[in-house]
């Protein structure tokens, strides 16, 4: 797949979090309210003790705190002057926040910072699973004039010390398992990634992270670590940790479905790659789950793909629209190399 234009220069700024390890549902007292640093190059987190206990009142209190409570020399609000936000709805885990027209006046860097800060702040609330932005009652659109859709805390990767201009924007076709584990369904996902990272690595990390929504099942154990990915000509070699050879928790996907989820996702995302070799701890002399011989080189196989696409990142059927923006789940830890670094 060819890289998409637009948003490339500043898209990753909102993903750079200073001194934090990601946002989880708040089980301890207090919440993290995300602000920006003084240079507007990264997010900062500030502990906040709300008075409200949950629901829309808690959302409104946290929004109010984000709009102006935290303004100091070393961190400031992600809300520019004149921008306001109000809760539209909170239903079935989906929070919709409506912004006034001042939202349209933000440059890309400020807009992505705000998006990351609001989503990571709000999804700490037990009642909030995902966040949707609207502007003056209309759906927020991306640079391709398509609805951004729901965003999750996992839509934003933590990274430190990287240049804004070093990141690119991509819409990835990822394949996950059907509920019975015998077929594949494509799920589109928008990501922002470092330009010095390979797209192949990004695809595999996204597969390890798992599908968005509940209609599809994971195809790779979530504790799998990417040891190394290298590409020579049209052949991509993917070296994974031993966890890859374990059954996928909560899923009945077959070894064939797992392998072709990786192969099809890589080949469709990376136009120069037509073949994939999979290794476990550096060796391809492996029977995956005592069944599938990994010593062979795999090519894209459409026989496992269902014609009907499943739930994508927008929560709707795949009609070619670009789904939600950001990097999806559990990429807060970097893929490790064989040396463990």
KOLBA-683550 format. One record per residue (C-alpha): residue in one letter; x, y, z. Coordinates in steps of 0.25 Angstrom, whole numbers, padded with zeros to 4 digits, always signed. Each point is the difference from the previous one (the first is absolute). Layout:
aXYZ...
END
This chain:
x+0000+0000+0000x+0005+0014-0004x+0002+0010+0011x-0011+0010+0002x+0003+0015-0001x-0003+0010+0010x+0002+0001+0015x+0014-0005-0002x+0008+0012+0006x-0007+0001+0014x-0008-0012+0002x+0008-0007+0011x+0002+0012+0009x-0012-0004+0009x+0005-0014+0001x+0013+0005+0008x-0003-0002+0015x+0011+0005+0010x+0002-0008+0012x-0012-0010-0001x-0003-0014-0004x-0013+0001-0006x-0014+0001+0005x-0008-0010+0007x-0014+0000+0006x+0002+0007+0013x-0002-0010+0012x+0008+0009+0010x-0005+0013+0005x+0002+0011-0010x+0002+0002-0014x+0011+0004-0010x-0004+0013-0007x+0009+0001-0013x+0006+0014-0003x+0011+0004-0010x+0014+0005+0004x+0004+0014-0002x+0006-0003-0013x-0012-0006-0006x+0008-0012-0004x-0006-0011+0010x-0011-0003+0010x+0002+0001+0015x-0009-0007+0010x-0005+0007+0013x-0007-0008+0011x-0014+0005+0003x-0010-0003+0011x-0014+0002-0006x-0012+0003+0008x-0010-0008-0009x+0000-0015+0001x-0003-0004-0014x-0009+0002-0013x-0002+0013-0007x+0003+0008+0012x+0014-0005+0002x+0002+0002-0015x-0004+0014+0001x+0009+0003+0012x+0012-0006-0007x-0003+0008-0013x-0001+0012+0009x+0014-0003+0006x+0006-0002-0013x-0005+0013-0006x+0007+0009+0010x+0003-0006+0014x+0015-0004-0003x+0008+0012-0005x+0014+0001+0005x+0013+0003-0005x+0004-0015-0003x-0014-0004-0005x-0012+0006-0006x-0014-0003-0005x-0002-0007-0013x-0012+0009-0003x+0004+0012-0007x-0007+0013+0003x-0015+0000-0005x-0001-0015-0001x-0012-0006+0008x-0005-0014+0001x-0013-0006+0005x-0005-0014+0003x-0010-0004-0011x-0003-0014+0004x+0006-0012+0008x-0006-0013-0003x+0004-0014-0001x+0015+0004+0003x+0000+0010-0011x+0003+0015+0004x-0004+0010-0010x+0007+0014+0002x-0005+0012-0008x+0010+0012-0002x-0003+0014-0005x+0005+0005-0013x+0013+0005+0006x+0004-0015-0002x+0002+0003-0015x+0010+0011+0003x+0010-0010+0006x+0013-0004-0007x+0003-0015-0002x+0009-0001+0012x-0009+0007+0010x-0012-0008-0006x+0007-0014+0002x+0005+0004+0014x-0014+0004+0004x-0006-0013-0006x+0010-0009+0008x-0001+0008+0013x-0015-0001+0000x-0001-0014-0004x+0010-0005+0010x-0006+0008+0011x-0015-0004-0003x+0003-0015-0002x+0005-0001+0015x-0015+0001+0003x-0006-0014+0002x-0013+0004-0008x+0009+0005-0012x+0005-0010-0010x+0002+0009-0012x-0001+0015-0003x-0006+0006-0013x+0002+0015-0003x-0010+0009-0007x+0002+0015-0004x-0012+0008+0000x-0008-0012+0000x+0007-0006-0012x+0009-0012-0001x+0015+0003+0001x+0006-0002-0013x+0015-0004-0003x+0008+0005-0011x-0006-0009-0010x-0014+0006+0003x-0005-0013+0007x-0005-0002+0014x+0010-0002+0010x-0009-0009+0008x+0002-0006+0014x+0013+0002+0007x+0006-0009+0012x+0011+0002+0010x+0008-0010-0008x-0001+0008-0012x+0012+0008+0004x+0014-0005+0002x+0009+0005+0011x+0013+0005-0006x+0011+0009+0005x+0011+0008-0007x-0005-0001-0014x-0001+0011-0010x-0014+0004-0005x+0004-0001-0014x+0005-0014+0002x-0014-0006-0001x-0009-0005-0011x-0015-0003-0001x-0005-0013-0006x-0013-0008-0001x+0003-0014+0002x-0008-0012-0005x+0001-0010+0012x-0006-0014+0000x-0006-0006+0013x-0007-0013+0002x-0015-0003-0001x-0007-0004+0013x+0001-0015-0003x+0015+0002-0004x+0000-0006-0013x+0000+0012-0009x+0006+0014-0001x-0007+0014-0001x+0006+0013-0004x+0000+0011+0010x+0006+0014-0004x+0008+0008+0010x+0006+0013-0001x+0014+0002+0007x+0011+0010+0002x+0013-0006+0000x+0015+0004+0000x+0006+0001-0014x+0012-0008+0005x-0009-0012+0004x-0003-0010-0011x-0015-0001-0005x+0002-0015+0001x+0003+0001+0015x-0011+0010+0002x-0010-0010-0006x+0005-0012+0009x-0001+0009+0012x-0014+0004-0003x-0004-0015-0002x+0006-0003+0014x-0008+0011+0005x-0013-0006-0004x-0013+0004-0007x-0008+0012+0003x-0014-0003+0005x-0006-0014+0003x-0004-0006-0013x+0014-0005-0003x+0010-0009+0007x+0015+0002+0003x+0009-0008-0009x+0013+0001+0008x+0002-0002+0015x+0001+0014+0006x+0013-0002+0007x+0007-0004-0013x+0013+0009-0002x+0005+0004-0013x+0015-0004+0000x+0004+0004-0014x-0007+0004-0014x+0009+0001-0012x-0004+0001-0015x+0009-0004-0011x-0006+0002-0014x-0015-0005+0001x+0003-0009+0012x-0003+0004+0014x+0005-0008+0011x-0008+0002+0013x+0008-0006+0013x-0010-0001+0012x+0002-0004+0014x-0004-0014+0005x-0013+0005+0005x-0005+0000-0014x+0000-0015+0000x-0011+0000+0011x-0015+0000-0002x-0006+0013-0001x-0007+0003+0014x-0016+0001-0002x+0001-0004-0015x-0001-0013-0008x+0008+0005-0012x+0007-0011-0008x+0015+0001-0002x-0003+0002-0015x-0009+0012+0003x+0011+0006+0009x+0011-0001-0011x-0009+0005-0011x-0005+0012+0009x+0015+0004+0000x+0003-0003-0014x-0012+0006-0006x+0001+0013+0009x+0015+0002-0004x-0002-0003-0015x-0012+0009-0001x+0006+0011+0008x+0014+0000-0006x-0001+0000-0015x+0014-0005-0003x-0001-0013+0009x-0006-0012-0006x+0006-0011+0009x+0001-0002+0015x+0009-0009+0008x-0004-0002+0015x+0010-0004+0011x-0001-0003+0014x+0012+0004+0009x+0008+0001-0013x-0004-0014-0006x-0010-0003-0011x+0002-0015+0004x-0013+0000+0008x-0013-0006+0000x-0010+0011+0004x-0008-0006+0011x+0005-0013-0004x-0008+0001-0013x+0005+0010-0011x+0014-0001-0006x+0007+0014+0001x+0012-0004-0009x-0008+0003-0012x-0001+0014-0006x-0014+0005+0000x-0007+0009-0011x-0014+0008+0001x-0011-0010+0001x-0014+0006-0002x-0007-0014+0002x-0001+0003+0015x-0006+0014-0002x-0015+0002+0002x-0006+0009-0010x-0008+0008+0010x+0009+0009+0008x-0002+0001+0015x+0000+0011+0010x+0011+0010-0003x+0005+0011+0009x-0012+0009-0002x-0009-0012+0005x-0007-0001-0014x+0002-0009-0012x+0012+0003-0008x-0004+0008-0012x+0013+0006-0003x-0001+0012+0009x+0012+0002+0009x-0003-0003+0014x+0005+0006+0013x+0013+0007+0001x+0012-0004+0008x+0008-0012+0004x-0008-0011+0006x+0002-0009+0012x+0011-0003+0009x+0012+0006-0008x+0005+0007+0012x+0011-0010+0001x+0010+0000-0011x+0002-0013-0008x+0012-0007+0006x+0012-0005-0008x+0007-0014+0002x+0009+0007+0010x-0011+0005+0008x+0002+0015-0003
END
